[in-house]
């Protein structure tokens, strides 16, 4: 089978990959001076005022030397204030240009991890921090008739509908292929050889490219507890809504944002909740305290815990020993420093996060990965990159998109910050 060749292949359809796809597809950012940006970042405004061409043509190396990382530059342009100030205050405008030959491969619909978030889950930030700069939520709402407040927390359903609308809205649908599991990325005389299998049919396709952007996100592989009984039918690592869990007694194993959401929503649906966490009570309450006055569901979680209602029992510093099922019922055995406890349950939700899968990258020099953590319980292994273009330091023309780039903070305001530096670097190489 002769591989199909493209100049660029993007692996991953989350916000980072999707944003880059539209940019390579011909939507380029230009500086637009606004009162909000000029008032707060006058020296940057002066610098950008002298760059009449696309912002993709900027000398990002010079900016980094001056202490301005690309991710920070475009964050400030897109968000000159903490709140949404109006379309006329965004420091970028987008103009159409000739597209570059690219293809995006994703194992699910565009939107990445948000496709699998709980149905009613709210984001961690106002909606406009989750938008892609070339398509503000306000404009999307105007075009679709939806009612979305850009300064309010946006729900998973509204956010994923927004992401799903982007390929057709910007004429990129033909360049995006979903249900594609990328199994191998190998060296090739033309750059990279990529093998992908269709998720349903198993049909295999191969592609070559000059540049490859790896933007698969931090939850490629869901973590496992590696305890007996983990594969029993009543144990699941996917939580969507309370109605999916008949019965009354639910154990939630985790401690991160998704587990917090599941435990809270299940309790409010009338369930008996056992919340099992390895972390200490102090660590958990540190995040609750930081979030309870800005995120309504953390206000609710704090109220539940402070009520000491026996219908919600939190087990801190606790690990799972095993899951069991017999004619007498279903149980989960947990343990802490005081010994073992066995809980009678109907279902178990395991929400312990995931990790980046770098295993498809084969035959190249080993990637020296670095661990990244932040106060919001995001964690992943990032790829060492050059800070001005997010290109791998060991594999030329391999770029780390979004969270996978070393130095990118794991907070939502930076999730698509690598887009423009990567696109600009590739376009310069192709000139």
Residue pairs with C-beta under 8 A, 6 or more apart in sequence:
1 204
1 205
1 206
3 188
3 193
3 194
3 206
3 207
3 208
4 103
4 205
4 206
4 207
4 208
5 190
5 207
5 208
5 209
6 101
6 102
6 103
6 207
6 208
6 209
7 100
7 101
7 102
7 209
7 210
7 211
7 426
7 430
8 24
8 100
8 101
8 102
8 103
8 209
8 210
8 211
8 212
8 213
8 426
9 102
9 103
9 104
9 105
9 192
9 194
9 207
9 209
9 211
9 212
9 213
10 17
10 20
10 21
10 24
10 102
10 103
10 104
10 105
10 213
10 215
10 401
11 17
11 104
11 105
11 106
11 182
11 185
11 194
11 212
11 213
11 214
11 215
11 216
11 360
12 104
12 105
12 106
12 112
12 213
12 214
12 215
12 216
12 217
12 401
12 402
13 104
13 105
13 106
13 108
13 109
13 110
13 111
13 112
13 176
13 178
14 106
14 110
14 111
14 112
14 113
14 114
14 215
14 216
14 217
14 402
14 415
15 111
15 112
15 130
15 132
15 163
15 402
15 415
15 416
16 112
16 215
16 217
16 401
16 402
16 403
16 415
16 416
16 418
16 419
17 104
17 106
17 110
17 112
17 213
17 215
17 401
17 402
18 104
18 110
18 111
18 112
18 132
18 163
18 166
18 167
18 416
19 132
19 133
19 134
19 416
19 419
20 213
20 215
20 401
20 416
20 418
20 419
20 422
20 423
21 102
21 104
21 167
21 172
21 175
21 176
22 132
22 134
22 135
22 166
22 170
22 172
23 29
23 56
23 134
23 419
23 420
23 423
24 99
24 100
24 102
24 423
24 426
25 99
25 100
25 102
25 170
25 171
25 172
25 175
26 96
26 97
26 98
26 99
26 100
27 94
27 95
27 96
27 97
27 134
27 170
28 54
28 55
28 56
28 94
28 95
28 96
28 97
29 54
29 55
29 56
29 74
29 77
29 92
29 93
29 94
29 133
29 134
29 420
30 53
30 54
30 55
30 92
30 93
30 94
30 95
31 48
31 49
31 51
31 55
31 77
31 91
31 92
32 90
32 91
32 92
32 93
33 45
33 48
33 49
33 91
34 80
34 88
34 89
34 90
34 91
35 89
36 80
36 81
36 85
36 89
36 91
37 44
37 45
37 76
37 77
37 80
37 89
37 91
38 45
40 76
40 80
40 81
41 76
41 80
44 68
44 73
44 76
48 55
48 91
51 57
51 58
54 95
54 97
55 74
55 77
55 92
55 420
55 424
56 420
56 423
56 424
56 427
57 424
57 427
57 428
58 424
60 70
60 388
60 389
60 421
60 424
60 425
61 388
61 389
63 69
63 70
63 73
63 388
64 70
64 387
64 388
69 387
69 407
70 388
70 389
70 390
70 417
70 418
70 420
70 421
71 408
71 414
71 417
71 418
71 421
72 417
74 92
74 133
74 417
74 419
74 420
75 413
75 414
75 417
76 91
77 90
77 91
77 92
77 133
78 90
78 91
78 92
78 133
79 128
79 129
79 413
80 89
80 90
80 91
81 89
83 126
83 128
83 151
84 126
84 128
84 138
84 150
84 151
87 136
87 138
87 139
90 133
90 136
92 133
94 133
94 134
100 426
100 427
100 430
102 175
103 175
103 176
103 177
103 207
103 209
104 110
104 172
104 175
104 176
104 177
105 177
105 180
105 182
105 194
105 196
105 207
106 112
106 176
106 177
106 178
106 180
107 178
107 179
107 180
107 181
107 182
107 199
108 115
108 116
108 178
108 179
109 115
109 164
109 178
110 163
110 164
110 166
110 167
110 176
110 178
111 159
111 160
111 163
111 164
112 217
113 217
113 219
114 156
114 159
114 160
114 163
115 160
116 238
117 156
117 160
117 258
118 156
118 239
118 240
118 241
118 258
118 261
118 262
118 265
119 156
119 157
119 240
119 241
120 155
120 156
120 157
120 241
120 265
121 155
121 156
121 258
121 261
122 153
122 154
122 155
122 156
122 295
122 296
122 297
123 129
123 130
123 153
123 154
123 155
123 156
123 159
123 412
124 153
124 257
124 295
124 376
124 411
124 412
125 153
125 412
125 413
126 150
126 151
126 152
126 153
126 154
127 137
127 148
127 149
127 150
127 151
127 152
127 153
127 154
127 158
127 159
128 136
128 137
128 138
128 150
128 151
129 412
129 413
130 137
130 154
130 159
130 412
131 137
131 140
131 150
131 162
132 166
132 416
134 170
135 162
135 166
135 169
135 170
136 150
137 148
137 150
137 154
137 162
138 148
138 150
140 146
140 148
140 162
140 165
141 147
141 148
143 169
144 165
146 158
146 161
148 154
148 158
153 295
153 296
166 172
167 173
167 176
179 198
179 199
179 200
180 196
180 197
180 198
180 199
180 205
181 196
181 197
181 198
181 199
182 194
182 195
182 196
182 360
183 195
183 196
183 197
183 360
184 193
184 194
184 195
184 360
184 362
185 192
185 193
185 194
185 195
185 212
185 214
185 360
185 361
185 362
186 192
186 193
186 194
186 195
186 362
186 363
186 364
187 193
187 363
187 364
188 208
190 208
190 209
190 210
191 208
191 209
191 210
191 211
191 212
191 397
192 208
192 209
192 210
192 212
192 397
192 398
193 206
193 207
193 208
194 206
194 207
194 208
194 209
194 212
195 204
195 205
195 206
196 204
196 205
196 206
196 207
197 203
197 204
197 205
198 204
198 205
210 397
211 397
211 398
211 399
211 426
211 429
212 397
212 398
212 399
213 399
213 400
213 401
213 422
214 361
214 383
214 398
214 399
214 400
214 401
214 404
215 400
215 401
215 402
215 404
216 356
216 357
216 404
217 356
217 402
217 403
217 404
218 354
218 355
218 356
218 378
218 379
218 380
218 403
218 404
218 410
219 353
219 354
219 355
220 354
220 355
220 356
220 357
221 354
221 355
221 356
221 357
222 237
222 352
222 353
222 354
223 352
223 353
223 354
223 355
224 230
225 253
225 320
225 350
225 352
227 320
227 321
227 322
227 323
228 322
228 323
228 324
229 235
229 322
229 323
229 324
229 325
230 323
230 350
232 323
232 325
232 330
234 323
234 325
234 330
234 345
234 346
234 347
234 348
235 323
235 347
235 348
235 350
236 347
236 348
236 349
236 350
237 349
237 350
237 351
237 352
239 252
239 258
239 261
239 262
239 349
239 351
241 265
242 265
242 266
242 269
242 271
243 269
245 266
245 271
245 346
245 347
245 349
246 346
246 347
247 346
247 347
248 270
248 271
248 272
248 346
249 271
249 272
249 274
249 343
249 344
249 345
249 346
249 347
250 266
250 271
250 272
250 273
250 274
250 345
250 346
250 347
250 348
250 349
251 273
251 274
251 275
251 276
251 332
251 343
251 345
251 347
251 348
251 349
252 259
252 262
252 263
252 266
252 273
252 274
252 275
252 276
252 348
252 349
252 351
253 259
253 276
253 277
253 320
253 348
253 349
253 350
253 351
253 352
254 260
254 262
254 263
254 276
254 277
254 349
254 350
254 351
254 352
254 353
255 277
255 278
255 279
255 284
255 352
255 377
256 351
256 352
256 353
256 377
257 376
257 377
258 351
258 353
259 275
259 277
259 349
259 351
259 352
260 297
260 298
260 301
261 297
262 349
262 351
263 273
263 275
263 301
263 312
264 297
264 300
264 301
264 304
266 273
266 349
267 273
267 304
267 311
267 312
268 300
271 311
272 311
273 311
273 312
273 313
274 313
274 315
274 332
274 343
274 345
275 312
275 313
275 314
275 315
276 315
276 318
276 319
276 320
276 332
276 334
277 284
277 314
277 315
277 316
277 317
277 318
278 317
278 318
278 319
279 316
279 317
280 316
280 317
281 314
281 316
281 317
284 314
284 316
287 298
287 375
287 376
287 377
288 298
288 301
288 302
288 305
289 302
290 375
291 298
292 298
292 299
292 301
292 302
293 299
304 312
305 312
305 314
315 334
315 336
315 341
316 336
317 336
317 337
318 334
318 335
318 336
319 334
319 335
319 336
320 332
320 333
320 334
321 333
321 334
321 335
321 340
322 332
322 333
323 330
323 331
323 332
323 333
323 348
324 330
324 331
324 332
324 333
325 331
329 344
330 344
330 345
330 346
330 347
331 342
331 343
331 344
331 345
332 342
332 343
332 345
332 348
333 340
333 341
333 342
333 343
334 340
334 341
334 342
334 343
335 341
353 377
353 379
355 380
355 381
356 380
356 381
356 404
358 367
358 369
358 381
358 383
361 367
361 395
361 398
364 394
364 395
364 398
365 394
365 395
366 394
367 383
367 384
367 392
367 394
367 395
368 384
368 393
368 394
369 381
369 382
369 383
369 384
370 381
370 382
370 384
370 406
371 379
371 380
371 381
371 382
372 378
372 379
372 380
372 381
372 382
372 403
372 406
372 408
372 410
373 379
373 410
374 409
374 410
374 411
376 410
376 411
378 403
378 410
378 411
379 410
380 403
380 404
380 410
382 400
382 403
382 404
382 405
382 406
382 407
382 408
383 392
383 400
383 404
383 405
383 406
384 392
384 393
384 394
384 406
385 391
385 392
385 393
385 399
385 400
385 405
385 406
385 407
386 393
387 407
388 421
388 425
389 399
389 421
389 422
389 424
389 425
390 399
390 400
390 401
390 405
390 418
390 421
390 422
390 425
391 397
391 398
391 399
391 422
391 425
392 398
392 399
392 400
397 429
399 418
399 422
399 425
399 426
400 406
400 418
401 418
401 419
401 422
402 408
402 415
402 416
402 417
402 418
403 410
403 415
405 418
408 414
408 417
408 418
